[in-house]
Amino acid sequence: MGLWIREKRSSVSPSVKTGDNAQTSKNKLIQAVQAGDAIAAHAQFEKWCKEERFSTASILALKQEIEAMSANTMGQQSIEWDKRHLLKLIESMQTETDSDEVLAKL
C-alpha cells in the first residue's frame, strides 16, 4: 500500500523541463525589449542566464547591449538606440552545449 501512495503522489506533480522555462524567459526578454522596458529586460536576462549555460562572450555582449538600452531609455545617452541589434543577439545566443556540439563535429 505504501508503494501505491508513493507512486500516485509522484505521478500527480507535473514535471517542467528546464528548456521550457528558458524558452519562456527568452520570450519574456524579447517582449520586454520590444516594449522598451529596460528593467524587465534586465530581470529576464538574469533569469534566462540562470536557466541556460551560455558562453561568457555571449553573456557579455548581451549584457552590454541591455546596458545601452537602459542608458537610452533612462535618458543617460543622447544617441538613438536601436532594439533590432539586441533582438538579433538574443536570437543568436547559443548555450555552451550547443557550441560544444559544433566544435565536436569539426
SULSUL-V290507 format. One record per helix or strand of 2 or more residues. SS is the DSSP state (2 for helix, 1 for strand). FROM is the first residue (numbers start at 1). LEN is the number of residues. Records with the same first field share a line. If there is no record, write none. Layout:
SS->FROM-LEN, FROM-LEN
//
This chain:
2->2-11, 18-18, 38-14, 56-18, 83-10, 96-10
//
